[in-house]
Amino acid sequence: MDPATAVVGMVMVSAIAYTIVSVTKLILGHRAIQKPAGSVGDARLERLEHAVDAIALEIERISEGQRFTTKLLSEQARQRDDAARQLPSHTPS
């Protein structure tokens, strides 16, 4: 996999995650203002907040894995380039 492709993928996943979390918080904020929640509503809201936090945590873990993979791929590519430069040239002089 090309390191540039991995970086683009990581940025896309992060942008999507940020959008999902932002929209969810926006929706929850409007609903909380529009009608007061009872004890059942409070419990549901609490569970939803925990779910959103868990999703955000998992997306951060995925992003960290992608950053690590990108770093490894970049290092491998750099090592291959360095090794290719160190090979003797077989061109006639």
C-alpha positions in Angstrom: 0.0 0.0 0.0 1.3 3.4 -0.9 2.0 5.6 2.2 0.1 8.5 0.6 -3.0 6.4 0.2 -2.8 5.3 3.8 -2.5 8.9 4.9 -5.5 9.9 2.8 -7.5 7.0 4.3 -6.6 8.1 7.8 -7.6 11.7 7.1 -10.9 10.5 5.6 -11.7 8.2 8.6 -10.9 11.0 11.0 -13.0 13.5 9.2 -16.0 11.1 9.1 -15.6 10.3 12.8 -15.4 14.0 13.7 -18.5 14.7 11.6 -20.5 11.9 13.2 -19.6 13.0 16.7 -20.3 16.6 15.9 -23.7 15.9 14.4 -24.6 13.6 17.2 -23.7 16.2 19.8 -25.6 18.9 17.9 -28.7 16.7 17.7 -28.5 15.7 21.4 -28.1 19.4 22.3 -31.2 20.5 20.4 -33.3 17.7 21.8 -32.2 18.5 25.4 -33.3 22.1 24.9 -36.6 21.3 23.2 -38.1 19.0 25.8 -37.0 18.1 29.2 -36.3 14.5 29.7 -37.7 12.4 32.4 -35.8 9.7 34.3 -36.3 7.2 31.4 -35.1 9.9 29.0 -32.1 10.7 31.2 -31.1 7.0 31.3 -31.4 6.7 27.5 -29.4 9.9 27.0 -26.8 8.6 29.3 -26.5 5.4 27.4 -26.3 7.3 24.1 -23.5 9.5 25.4 -21.6 6.4 26.5 -22.1 4.8 23.1 -20.9 7.9 21.3 -17.8 8.1 23.6 -17.1 4.4 22.9 -17.4 5.0 19.2 -15.1 8.0 19.3 -12.5 5.9 21.3 -12.6 3.1 18.8 -12.2 5.5 15.9 -9.2 7.0 17.7 -7.7 3.5 18.1 -8.3 2.9 14.3 -6.6 6.2 13.5 -3.7 5.3 15.7 -3.3 2.0 14.0 -3.3 3.7 10.6 -0.7 6.2 11.7 1.5 3.3 13.0 1.0 1.4 9.7 1.8 4.5 7.7 5.0 5.1 9.7 6.1 1.5 9.2 5.4 1.7 5.4 7.3 5.0 5.2 10.3 3.5 7.0 10.3 0.4 4.8 10.1 2.6 1.7 13.0 4.7 2.9 15.1 1.6 3.7 14.4 0.2 0.2 15.5 3.6 -1.3 18.6 3.7 0.8 19.5 0.1 -0.2 18.9 0.8 -3.8 21.2 3.8 -3.7 23.9 1.7 -2.0 23.9 -1.0 -4.7 26.8 -0.7 -7.1 26.0 0.6 -10.6 26.6 -1.8 -13.5 26.8 0.9 -16.1 29.9 0.8 -18.3 32.3 3.6 -17.8 
